[in-house]
Amino acid sequence: MATSGVMKAIRVSEFGGPSVLRLLADIPVPTPGKRQVLIRVRACGVNPVEAYIRAGTYARRPALPYTPGSDVAGEVQGVGEEVTSFKGGELVFTTATDSGGYAEYALAGEESVFRLPAGRSPEEGAALGVPYCTAYRALVTKAHAKAGETVLIHGASGGVGIAACQLGRSLGLRVLGTAGTQGGLDLVLQHGAHLVFNHREEDYTHKILEATGGEGVDIIVEMLANVNLSRDLQMLTHGGRVAVVGSRGCIEINPRDTMAKESCIMGVAVFFATPEEKKECVEALYKGMEAGWLRPSVGRRYPLKMAAQAHQDIMEGSGACGKMVLTM
């Protein structure tokens, strides 16, 4: 807990491995500006992109020192003088923060703060922002998914994958998913996939093609493009598209594979969403929560002091199984 105007927070003073995530206990509690909301953080989502940024390998490199984290949930502690949408004590979640979420308190712009529906836990709230907005951007904004199409969620058992499965079903898509553990396979089925495949099996791509009658899939939401992109292109139907959500390195592909099916590869980065796109996405999320199809799957929980371990596990773990969160 914060005392005497200070709080515990993770600070990064240099780019590098997980060990650069250091817990400090004397960080001043931030003061909200005119259009900002101060949140007492109860949970914060851990996303792979935060590990890329911490390592210094991502296109966006924040000024040092900084506190990671964008997806927080907790109670409104205070508001700026021009904020009219929120009041103290309300349970909220964010799609972005201004001060970083790996902390006991966080600042967020009013436009990035949303009320958490009744019955939802802070951990569920912390699993909404990046995962569901990324899934929405991949399937709706970029791939323009249409009812009746087939989508493959390539790496479906993590936060974005589960979100994409649920969203895909709500859009009327035929949803295929992959995972690498039995627990992951079961979780993907529980959250909307019609069929699941173990991507650790050598012939799994052939099984996916068989499941489509040899036609291929219309859309692939790809979580690990540096490993899978070449195979993805061979699993597409004519006019198919690959939405690249994650990649940890380089890969060689044959451009003829895109020509043969007039397919498209598109990158997805939720940080480029316009205010109008963010509003559209959050409105869709609210409708999903009201309808009951949007059900965040919270995986491993870590106390704030174990942020470094969480980063190591999200990058090197044997298989994702739900959304990873830090708790305060």
N, C-alpha and C positions, 0 to 999 in steps of 0.2 A: 504494500500500500504506500501511496505517496504521503509524505509528512513534511511539514514546514516548506511547502512549495517545491519539493523535489520528488522525483520518481525514479523507478528503475526502467532502464531502456537498453536495448541492444544498439551499440554504436560500431560503425565500420570506419576506421581511420586510414585504411590502406586496402587496395584490391588484392585478393588472394583466395586461399582456401577457406574452408569453414572456420578455421581457428581465428580469422580476423573478426568474427562476430563476437564482440565482447560485451558482457553485461556490466553496466555501470549503475550505481545506486544514487548518484548525486546530480542527475540531469534535471534542470529546471522544468517544472510543469509549464507547457506553453500557454500563452494568453491568446484567446481568439480575437482575430481581426474583425472588421465590420461585418463581413459576410461569411465568417467561419463558425464552425461548431466544435466545441471541445467535448470529446467523448472519453468516458472512463472505460477503457478497453477491457473486455472480459475474454475475448478470443480473437485471434488473427490468423487468417489463412496463410499457409506456406505454399508458394508457387515456384515451379522450376525457373521462371524468368528471374526471380529474385536471386537465385544461385548464379545465373549467368551474369547478372549485374554485379553481384558481389565479387565475382572472379575477374571482372573487368573485360569480359569477352563480348558483352552485349553492345549494341549500337548506342544505347542510352547509358551514359556514365554520369552519375550524379556527382556534385561537388562533395569533397570529403571535408569533415566527417559527415556521415548521414545515418539515419535509422531506416532499415528496410520495412517493407510491408504496406499493402494497400487495402486489403480486405479485412476490415475490423468490424466487430459488433460489440455493443455495450450500451451504457446509459449516457444520455446527454448530461454533461456536467455543467456546461455553460454555453452561452451563445453571444455572438457579436451584436452590436447595437442595431444593425440593419437586418438581422435574421428574424423572420416572422413565422417561419414554418415549423419551428421546433421549440420545445420548452424543457426545462430540467426534468430528469427522471425518465424520459421516454426511451424505450429500447429501440435502437436503430442499427443499421448496417451501412457500409460504405462501398462505393465502387472505386474510390481513390482516396488517398490522404495527402495532406500537405507536409506533415511532420514525420510520417512513418508510423507503421502500425505495430512494430515489435517493441511495444512500450506499454506502460500502465495507463498513459493518457495519450491521445492523438488528436490533432487538428485536421479537419476536413472542410472543404468548401461546401456551402449549403447545397449547391447543385449536385454534390456527390453523396449526399446523406439521404437515407430513406428509412421510413418506419419499418420495423420488423413485425410481420403479422403475428397476432396472438397465437400462442401455442408453439412458436418456433424458438429454439434455444439459441444463445449467443454462438455456440459452435456451428449451428446450421447457418446462422447469419454470416459467419466468417467464411462459409463455403460457397457463397453466392457470387460475389463480384467478378473476379477474373474468370473462374470456370464457366459460369453461365453466360457472361457477356462474350467470352471467346467462342463458345459453342454457337451462340446466336449469330455472331459476326461471320463465323465460318459457313454455317449452313444457310442463313437467310441473306445477310448483306452481301457476301462474296459469291457463294455457290448458287444462290437463287434456287434452292431446293423446291421441288414441286411434288405435290401429293402423288403417290404411285411410284416414285423413283426409289431406287435401292441405294442406300448409303452404307459404306463400310467405315466403322470407327476403329481405326488401326491403333490400338492401345486404349481400350475402352474402360479399364477398371479404375483409372485415376479420376481426379476432380473434373477435368474438362471432358473426359470420356463418358463418365456417368451423365453429366449434363447434356452431352450430345445425344446419348441414347434416349433420354427422356424427351428432349426437344424434338428429335427425329420422329418419335412415335406420335407426338402431338401434331406434327405437320403432315401426318399420313404417309410417312416413308416406311419402306421395308428396311429394318435396321439389322445389320450384321455387325458383330463386334469381335474383337480379339483381346486375349489376356494371356498371361504366362504362368498363372498358378490356378489350382482348382478353386481356391477361394475367390480369385478374381473372376474366373469364368462364371461361378455361381452368382456373384454380385452383378455382373453385367446382365445376366438373364433376369434377375430380380428387378432391374431398373429399365427394362423396356426392350432389350434386344430380342429379335425373333430367333436368331441363331448365333451361337458363339463358336469361336475357333481358337485353339491353342497356338499362338504364334511361335512357340518353341519347337513345334513339330515341323519336320523338314517339308512335308507335303501340304502344309496348311493352305497355301495359295491355290493349289489345285482343288482342294475341297471347297474353297470359296467360289471358284469358277464353276464347279459342279453345281453348287447351290443356286447359281444364277442361270442354270441351263446352258452354260458356256457363253452366255451373252456378255458377262462382265457387269461391273457395278457402275452406277451413274456418278456417284460422288464418293471420295475417300477423304475423311478427316484424319490427317496424318500427324502423329505425335513424335515420331522419331525419323525424320526424313533422311538423315545421313545414313541410315541403315536400310530403309524400306522404299525409298522413292523409285528406284529402278523397277522393283517388283510391282509397285503401285501402278505404274504406267501400263504394265502388261495385264493388269486386272480390270482396267477400265473398259467400258463399252464405248461405242462411237459417240463423240461429243462429251465424253466424261471429263470430270475435273477433280483435281487434287487440291485440297485446302491444307496448306502446310502450317500447322500450329506450333510444332517444335522440331528442332534440329540441333544436334550437338557437334557438328563438324561438316566435312565435305563429302560429296559422293559423286561418282561418275555415272552419267546416264547417256543413253543413246537418243539423240533428238528425233531419230526416225520413229521411235515409239510414239512420240506425240503426233507426228505427221500421219502415221498409219491410221490413227483413230480421230484425228483432229481434236486432240484432247488439250486440256489447259492445266497449267500449274500456277497456283496463286498463293502468295504469302498472306498470313493473317496475323495482325498485331493489334490487339484491342486498344492500345494507347492512341491509335490514330483515329478512333471513332470521334465523329463530330458531336456537338451537344445534341443535335437532333437525333442522331443515331443512338446515342446513349439513352435518351428519353424513350425512344421506340422500344429499345431492348428492355429497359426496366419495366415499362408498361406490360410487355409480354411476360416478364417474370412474375409480376403481380397476378396476372390472369392465370398463370400456371399454378401458382400457390393457391389461389382461390379454387381452381378446378381440381386440384389435388394431384396433378401429374408431376409437378415440380417438387421433388423430395430430395434435398441434399443428403448425400451419404458421407458422413464424417468417419474418417479412418483413424489413424493414430493421433493421439493427443500428447503434446509435450509441454512441460512448464517452460516459461520464458527463458530460464537459465540454460535450457537444453536446445536453444536455437541452432547451435553449431551441429549438434547431432541430427537435428531435423534436416538441415541442409545436406548433410552427408547421406542420410537415408533416402532423401527424395531423388538424389542423383545416382546413388549406387545400390539402392535396395533391390531385392530379388523380384519384386513385382508390386505395382501399386494396388491398393485396395481401399478406395474411398479417398476423401479429401483430408489432407494432413493439416492440423491446426496447432497453434500455440495457445496456451491458456494462461490467464493472469489472475 
